[in-house]
Amino acid sequence: MPGLRQERVTERRLPRWADLRPLVRPRRFELDATERRLARAATIADLRAIARHRTPRAVFDYADGAAEREIGLRRSREAFARVELVPTMLRDVSKVDTSTTIFGRPARLPLAFAPTGFTRLFHHEGERAVIRVAQEEGIPASLSTVGTTTIERFAAEEPEATKWFQLYVWHDRDKSAALVERAKAAGYHALLVTVDVPVAGLRLRDVHNGLVFPPELSARTLAGIARHPAWWLNVLTTEPLRFAMIEEDLRTVARVADRLFDPALTTADLTWLRELWSGPLVVKGVLTADDARRAVDLGADGVVVSSHGARQLDLGPTPLEALPAIVEAVGDRAEVFLDSGITTGSDVVAAVAMGARACLVARAYCYGLMAGGARGVQRAAEILRTEIVRTMALLGACSVGDLTPERVRLRP
Ligand SMILES: Cc1cc2nc3c(=O)[nH]c(=O)nc-3n(C[C@H](O)[C@H](O)[C@H](O)COP(=O)(O)O)c2cc1C
């Protein structure tokens, strides 16, 4: 180049051991392959990638998939991608306090583990892993009606943990009431009534994969054993996979929903449940202010703004977008929660700033479970926790109370 002096700027020399020595840092090799894998996972997306490798396709797809064209799931994720967080600088964030209260009980994070059915399909440690990690992290964990661990076993695993029981109301109201009584006797703290499954959503991946529960030993699955020997070994050498609260032999999600769950569920049933259950009653699966208002008018203490992870109505409202109107309608009378599509701690921070008391996650911990059982769930919780803390610090928010609506906006 004209004007640049032509003498050489770079002067080379042979590397000297004295310079190299401080760079050589042999690290202890982690012998445990699961630990090695989990340690490398820095995000929930990384855990998802491990989960995909570690489990048969039908199992991974059952968690990962959504209804029909999966448009709702994409929209949920896109809504979180449109979030813009507004920081305040020059605030002392050397200590960030993520704790909150949920129905009067302390929670160390504004986060809870959502109910999932068939959980031991992901990993034999199943719900017991989930409640253990919840206790360790100081957050609530939910057990599903279609769970694979009994109400009593889940509660006994961590007697001190905050436990929520999720109810699908069955045609047989006496059987539903019996489940509620069992949850009460076992000391559950809240009852979540899921209202967005009047019929089963169409999960096309499950249909195409021929997912049945428990998995069958067919020619196709035998081939899968070769690819996922550890998963199969666990299935075949631990307690058999079965629905813990259902006696009938119903082999698919759709059959369970269609045979057992009552599509005639109405607000009258909420009144009935309100009489049956004196603790916090939460209606899970509302997406409009009107529905939230009706639920709270009938005595609900909380609502979960949720599209069931976009696993039911594919083209319904996007929960994050529906949240502000619902907070506006019932936020002063009930606790409002949000789920569906959360993959990062900043998603949680955004929803809390928009008025949610806390967020629920399902897939995030299911990926962890598939990636490494209880240790994988622990890793998922750690990832979300550190992301929540870091995002709050970057925002200049020292406490959950600092997460106010001015801190967040949705880009058009
Ligand atoms: C594998 C799986 C099983 C689920 N099973 C249930 C269930 O039994 N009852 C229920 O109310 N919700 C169930 N859900 C929905 C979750 O509780 C939650 O609303 C939703 O998945 C949250 O979205 P996320 O998975 O993107 O975090 C399930 C979700 C998944 C992924």
The ligand as a Gaussian input file, in Angstrom:
#p B3LYP/6-31G(d) Opt

LIG

0 1
 C      -43.751000     -34.847000      26.709000
 C      -44.830000     -33.960000      27.220000
 C      -45.872000     -34.495000      27.948000
 C      -46.854000     -33.660000      28.465000
 N      -47.845000     -34.198000      29.243000
 C      -48.738000     -33.368000      29.845000
 C      -49.689000     -33.874000      30.769000
 O      -49.742000     -35.062000      31.031000
 N      -50.542000     -33.001000      31.332000
 C      -50.520000     -31.651000      31.062000
 O      -51.306000     -30.886000      31.617000
 N      -49.606000     -31.151000      30.202000
 C      -48.720000     -31.973000      29.605000
 N      -47.785000     -31.451000      28.756000
 C      -47.752000     -30.007000      28.536000
 C      -46.818000     -29.340000      29.541000
 O      -47.277000     -29.499000      30.843000
 C      -46.636000     -27.848000      29.254000
 O      -47.882000     -27.203000      29.249000
 C      -45.929000     -27.543000      27.917000
 O      -45.272000     -28.644000      27.407000
 C      -44.938000     -26.419000      28.110000
 O      -44.227000     -26.157000      26.940000
 P      -42.686000     -26.598000      26.758000
 O      -42.702000     -28.089000      26.684000
 O      -42.295000     -25.991000      25.453000
 O      -41.935000     -26.090000      27.952000
 C      -46.800000     -32.274000      28.210000
 C      -45.751000     -31.753000      27.468000
 C      -44.770000     -32.564000      26.980000
 C      -43.639000     -31.966000      26.200000

